[in-house]
């Protein structure tokens, strides 16, 4: 536990191994999403939106090079916690796989979301304890249960583009406390040498800030 605290304070990041999520789940989720991005654009375009508050949103990230607009990656964002509240709003296509009548993508992504949330919850609890932030595991778990979670799926380089690199799909699971709950710099981490550099804010304020050019 002390080693984890030192890494958080001195490095700020780490890589987790032996995390307990089985290889099948780690492989099946990106495969299911790769099949989604391989579908014709017309089957994906219904999810396109400029509304960053949508629980399911498909978009592209582009850059301009010598006057030419090039798509660098495709992005699919979807809320994933509470799972039973959001899973029916996820894209169902591709709907069948290997003869199954169930939504292959939803099934595989639900397993990934469940395991990712379990792991993230355990990791956040361990980090909080290692830094001595004075919040019990039970209290932290209660706060996280009141919040929500979003999955961001990135596909790059886009299928069909001229690139020497194979298309790759990555998935990020992003947990949050309650949308309107304000985040403050932990007082235990602020001292003469380490000033508090961020003002308090909530996820709701951040989401409202994005359309304004944030």
WODANOR-V683678 format. One record per backbone hydrogen bond with DSSP energy under -0.5 kcal/mol. NH is the residue of the N-H (numbers start at 1). CO is the residue of the C=O. If there is no record, write none. Layout:
BEGIN
nh: {NH,NH}
co: {CO,CO}
END
This chain:
BEGIN
nh: {5,6,7,8,9,10,11,12,17,22,26,27,28,29,30,31,32,33,34,35,36,37,38,39,39,43,44,44,45,47,48,49,52,54,57,58,59,61,62,63,65,65,68,70,70,72,72,73,74,75,76,77,78,79,80,81,85,86,86,87,89,90,90,100,104,105,107,108,109,110,111,112,113,114,115,116,117,118,119,120,121,122,123,124,125,126,127,128,129,130,131,132,133,136,140,141,142,143,144,145,146,147,147,148,149,150,151,152,153,153,154,154,155,156,161,163,168,170,172,174,174,175,176,181,183,189,190,191,195,197,201,203,204,206,207,208,209,210,211,212,213,214,214}
co: {1,2,3,4,5,6,7,7,15,20,22,23,24,25,26,27,28,29,30,31,32,33,34,35,36,40,40,41,41,44,45,58,50,51,77,47,75,73,60,70,63,68,65,63,68,61,70,61,155,59,153,57,151,55,149,149,82,82,83,83,86,86,87,97,102,94,103,104,105,106,107,108,109,110,111,112,113,114,115,116,117,118,119,120,121,122,123,124,125,126,127,129,128,134,136,137,138,139,140,141,142,143,144,176,81,174,78,172,76,151,152,170,74,168,158,161,156,154,152,150,172,173,148,178,201,186,187,194,193,195,183,181,179,202,203,204,205,206,207,209,210,209,210}
END
